[in-house]
Amino acid sequence: MFIRQAWAQDAATVSTSASFAGTFIQIIGIFLVFYLLLIRPQQKRLKQHEARLKALKVGDKVLSGGGLYAVVKKIKDDDITLELAKGFEVQTPRYAIREVLTEDATVASPKRSKK
């Protein structure tokens, strides 16, 4: 009678520790997949965006955070002067630039039809 109880208790402790190890490995696996699929690509895009903003020069076409297309006219430290239309300039911080446009991006952007 006592021996059967001892064997039963020993088997329960072994399965509990194996269960903990399996759960721990699964949690580590989930965090690894989360990092590889979400965090790492976002960090890569952020670094590329920062590099484009640092390489910004006069004459570049940009898209502002407010959705306005403009041309860079002056750069002074972190302040950028954008020309929205001929003779109409606005000043904005560098971090407000959402995207630096290339020729391919401006051609591919949707154009309004003239009525």
C-alpha positions as CSV (number, residue, x, y, z in Angstrom):
1,M,0.0,0.0,0.0
2,F,2.7,2.5,0.9
3,I,4.9,1.5,-2.0
4,R,2.2,2.2,-4.6
5,Q,1.7,5.7,-3.1
6,A,5.4,6.4,-3.3
7,W,5.6,5.4,-7.0
8,A,2.5,7.5,-7.8
9,Q,4.0,10.6,-6.1
10,D,7.4,10.1,-7.9
11,A,5.7,9.9,-11.3
12,A,3.7,13.1,-10.7
13,T,6.8,15.1,-9.9
14,V,8.6,13.9,-13.0
15,S,5.7,14.9,-15.3
16,T,5.4,18.3,-13.6
17,S,9.1,19.2,-14.2
18,A,8.9,17.9,-17.8
19,S,5.7,19.9,-18.4
20,F,7.4,23.1,-17.0
21,A,10.4,22.6,-19.4
22,G,8.1,22.1,-22.4
23,T,6.1,25.2,-21.5
24,F,9.3,27.2,-21.1
25,I,10.6,26.1,-24.5
26,Q,7.3,27.0,-26.1
27,I,7.3,30.5,-24.6
28,I,10.9,31.0,-25.8
29,G,9.9,29.8,-29.3
30,I,7.0,32.3,-29.4
31,F,9.2,35.2,-28.4
32,L,11.8,34.2,-31.0
33,V,9.2,34.0,-33.8
34,F,7.7,37.4,-32.6
35,Y,11.1,39.0,-32.7
36,L,12.0,37.6,-36.2
37,L,8.7,38.4,-37.8
38,L,7.8,41.7,-36.2
39,I,10.5,43.5,-34.2
40,R,13.5,43.0,-36.4
41,P,11.9,44.1,-39.7
42,Q,10.5,47.2,-38.1
43,Q,13.9,48.1,-36.7
44,K,15.4,47.7,-40.1
45,R,12.8,49.9,-41.7
46,L,13.3,52.6,-39.0
47,K,17.1,52.6,-39.7
48,Q,16.6,52.9,-43.4
49,H,14.2,55.8,-42.9
50,E,16.6,57.6,-40.6
51,A,19.4,57.1,-43.1
52,R,17.2,58.7,-45.9
53,L,16.4,61.7,-43.7
54,K,20.1,62.2,-42.9
55,A,20.9,62.0,-46.6
56,L,18.2,64.6,-47.5
57,K,19.5,67.4,-49.8
58,V,18.1,70.5,-51.5
59,G,16.0,69.6,-54.5
60,D,14.7,66.3,-53.2
61,K,11.0,65.6,-53.5
62,V,9.4,64.5,-50.3
63,L,6.0,63.5,-48.8
64,S,5.3,65.2,-45.5
65,G,3.6,63.7,-42.5
66,G,0.5,65.7,-43.4
67,G,0.3,64.1,-46.8
68,L,1.7,67.1,-48.8
69,Y,4.1,66.6,-51.7
70,A,6.9,69.2,-51.7
71,V,10.4,70.0,-52.8
72,V,13.2,70.7,-50.3
73,K,14.5,74.3,-50.6
74,K,16.6,74.8,-47.5
75,I,18.1,72.6,-44.8
76,K,19.2,74.1,-41.5
77,D,20.1,71.6,-38.8
78,D,16.8,69.9,-38.1
79,D,14.5,72.5,-39.7
80,I,13.7,72.0,-43.4
81,T,12.0,74.6,-45.7
82,L,9.7,72.9,-48.2
83,E,8.2,74.5,-51.3
84,L,4.7,73.3,-51.8
85,A,3.9,75.5,-54.8
86,K,5.8,78.1,-56.7
87,G,6.5,80.9,-54.2
88,F,4.8,79.1,-51.3
89,E,7.2,77.7,-48.7
90,V,6.7,76.2,-45.3
91,Q,9.2,75.3,-42.6
92,T,8.9,71.9,-40.9
93,P,11.1,69.8,-38.6
94,R,13.1,67.0,-40.2
95,Y,11.2,64.2,-38.4
96,A,7.9,65.4,-40.1
97,I,9.1,64.1,-43.4
98,R,7.4,60.7,-44.0
99,E,9.1,59.7,-47.2
100,V,11.8,60.8,-49.7
101,L,10.3,60.2,-53.1
102,T,12.2,58.9,-56.1
103,E,11.2,59.4,-59.7
104,D,9.6,55.9,-59.8
105,A,7.4,56.7,-56.8
106,T,6.2,60.0,-58.2
107,V,5.2,58.5,-61.5
108,A,3.4,55.6,-59.8
109,S,1.5,57.8,-57.5
110,P,-2.2,58.2,-58.4
111,K,-3.0,61.4,-60.3
112,R,-6.3,63.2,-60.1
113,S,-8.2,63.4,-63.3
114,K,-8.9,67.0,-64.6
115,K,-12.5,67.8,-65.0
